[in-house]
Every structure is written in C-alpha cells, then in structure tokens.
Amino acid sequence: MRKDIWLFIFFFGLVFFSWPIISIFRNNFTVYPFVVWIILIAIILLTTFLGEKEDRGG
C-alpha cells in the first residue's frame, strides 16, 4: 500500500479538526465532528479494502 494515501488521510483529519475550520461551522458544532469522523472512517475503510485488493493482485 502506498504511504501517500495515508499521509493524505492524516492531513485531511488534521486540517478538518483544526481550529480555523471548526470555527467556520460554529453554529453546527454538534454535528460537524461526527460528520468529519464518519468521512474519515469511510476513507480509511475504502483505502484498506482497495489496498487489500491490490495486494492480492485484483
């Protein structure tokens, strides 16, 4: 598996949980962290499954 995608996921989480981005969504703060967290989990899930498929030669 390429490390580039894992760095992208890390920086995606870092940017979207940083204070300037969170302050934009100040009114919907109770929903925002959960939405970002679900998106991060979905990206990690897809990356893992696609990486396993490539490792098997598929």
Backbone bond lengths (Angstrom), bond angles and torsions (degrees), N, CA, C in turn:
res aa  C-N    CA-C-N  psi(-1)  N-CA   C-N-CA  omega(-1)  CA-C   N-CA-C  phi
1 M - - - 1.447 - - 1.522 108.74 -
2 R 1.291 115.83 137.54 1.456 119.72 -179.51 1.522 110.60 -75.22
3 K 1.312 114.64 142.06 1.458 119.78 -179.32 1.521 112.25 -77.46
4 D 1.332 116.86 -16.11 1.467 120.05 -178.39 1.525 111.85 -59.79
5 I 1.309 116.62 -42.13 1.467 119.83 -177.12 1.528 110.92 -68.27
6 W 1.334 117.19 -34.89 1.458 119.99 178.97 1.527 110.77 -69.49
7 L 1.327 116.64 -35.43 1.465 119.76 174.91 1.527 110.83 -66.26
8 F 1.335 116.41 -39.76 1.462 120.38 176.90 1.528 110.45 -61.06
9 I 1.317 117.44 -45.31 1.468 120.90 -179.71 1.526 110.48 -62.73
10 F 1.333 116.52 -42.21 1.459 120.40 179.05 1.526 111.10 -61.22
11 F 1.334 116.79 -48.55 1.463 119.88 -178.82 1.529 112.14 -69.81
12 F 1.328 117.47 -30.89 1.465 121.13 173.73 1.528 109.47 -59.28
13 G 1.322 116.12 -49.20 1.463 120.21 178.35 1.515 112.46 -64.78
14 L 1.318 116.01 -40.17 1.459 120.37 179.93 1.525 111.39 -63.47
15 V 1.312 116.82 -44.20 1.465 120.76 -178.83 1.522 111.06 -69.16
16 F 1.327 117.32 -45.61 1.458 119.18 -174.40 1.525 113.91 -79.07
17 F 1.334 117.78 -9.40 1.458 120.22 171.46 1.521 111.78 -107.12
18 S 1.342 118.25 9.76 1.462 121.11 177.30 1.532 109.64 -80.84
19 W 1.315 115.49 159.40 1.451 120.06 -173.15 1.529 114.28 -63.32
20 P 1.337 121.38 -41.57 1.474 118.34 -178.77 1.528 113.31 -61.11
21 I 1.313 117.66 -38.59 1.465 120.23 -179.91 1.529 110.11 -72.89
22 I 1.317 116.59 -40.06 1.467 119.78 179.48 1.531 110.55 -63.98
23 S 1.331 116.90 -36.34 1.467 119.11 -178.69 1.529 112.18 -67.72
24 I 1.324 117.96 -23.21 1.463 120.48 175.68 1.528 110.08 -64.36
25 F 1.326 116.11 -38.46 1.466 121.70 -177.25 1.527 111.09 -99.17
26 R 1.297 117.44 37.10 1.457 122.66 -176.78 1.529 112.38 -58.82
27 N 1.331 117.48 -36.64 1.470 120.55 -177.65 1.523 111.95 -71.53
28 N 1.317 117.76 -34.56 1.469 121.91 -179.46 1.522 110.86 -107.01
29 F 1.319 116.80 38.11 1.457 119.99 -173.68 1.522 112.91 -64.49
30 T 1.309 118.57 -27.96 1.462 119.16 -178.80 1.520 111.62 -71.83
31 V 1.313 118.17 -26.58 1.466 121.75 -178.85 1.528 111.28 -92.02
32 Y 1.318 117.43 -35.92 1.457 122.74 -172.21 1.530 114.06 -54.76
33 P 1.348 120.41 -51.57 1.469 118.83 -178.29 1.527 112.89 -61.07
34 F 1.319 117.14 -36.48 1.457 119.76 -179.88 1.525 111.70 -68.41
35 V 1.317 116.74 -39.10 1.467 120.43 178.84 1.525 110.32 -65.78
36 V 1.326 116.86 -45.96 1.467 120.18 179.05 1.525 110.27 -64.06
37 W 1.319 117.30 -40.40 1.461 121.24 179.62 1.535 110.73 -63.05
38 I 1.317 117.90 -42.79 1.468 121.74 178.24 1.524 110.46 -64.45
39 I 1.329 116.99 -40.70 1.469 119.99 178.08 1.524 110.55 -63.62
40 L 1.331 117.62 -42.96 1.464 120.59 178.01 1.527 111.43 -62.09
41 I 1.311 117.23 -43.35 1.463 120.59 178.81 1.521 110.64 -63.21
42 A 1.331 117.51 -41.55 1.467 120.87 178.89 1.524 111.14 -64.19
43 I 1.330 117.73 -41.40 1.465 120.57 178.60 1.523 110.59 -64.67
44 I 1.326 117.35 -42.31 1.464 120.66 178.47 1.522 110.53 -64.80
45 L 1.321 117.46 -41.02 1.463 121.61 178.69 1.524 111.01 -61.85
46 L 1.325 116.75 -48.80 1.466 120.40 179.25 1.522 111.56 -63.03
47 T 1.313 116.88 -41.48 1.459 120.71 179.58 1.521 110.93 -62.73
48 T 1.310 116.84 -42.14 1.459 120.75 -179.72 1.521 111.17 -65.71
49 F 1.325 117.59 -46.48 1.459 120.01 -179.60 1.518 112.15 -66.28
50 L 1.319 117.99 -41.17 1.459 120.25 178.66 1.525 111.12 -68.77
51 G 1.322 117.10 -34.47 1.459 120.97 177.17 1.517 111.93 -66.60
52 E 1.330 117.12 -40.10 1.461 120.44 177.28 1.519 110.67 -66.02
53 K 1.321 117.01 -37.40 1.460 121.08 179.29 1.527 110.19 -65.32
54 E 1.339 118.02 -41.60 1.460 121.44 178.04 1.518 111.05 -67.00
55 D 1.338 117.28 -37.49 1.461 120.63 -179.93 1.520 111.89 -65.60
56 R 1.328 117.29 -30.41 1.466 121.14 178.62 1.517 111.94 -83.02
57 G 1.317 116.65 -5.44 1.456 119.64 179.20 1.507 113.75 89.81
58 G 1.324 118.49 19.28 1.455 121.74 -176.49 1.456 116.19 -97.50
